[in-house]
Amino acid sequence: MYTINLNDDYIKLGQALKAAGLVSSGVEAKIVIQGGEVKVNGQIEKQRGKKLVDGDVVTYGDEEIKISK
């Protein structure tokens, strides 16, 4: 599990995937998100700009990202 510590109130989903090293570019993030491969708090999320806040958990494949303040 990766943990991303927020400097602001939120981080966008595409940015979180890149920050955790699960995708190599914004284009790749867009493809996997729009393909329905990413879940936020157990629900499929198709918006790359989805704002993630403290306590959110992102799942992509076998990897998880926890968002922390």
TADABEL-V485910 format. One line per field, one symbol per residue. phi: phi as a letter, one per 40 degrees, with the letter a starting at -180 (. if undefined). A space follows every 10 residues. Layout:
phi: ???
This chain:
phi: .cbbcccbca bcddcccccc gcbcacccdd cccccgcbbb fgbcbbbccd cbbdgcbbbb gcbbbbcbc
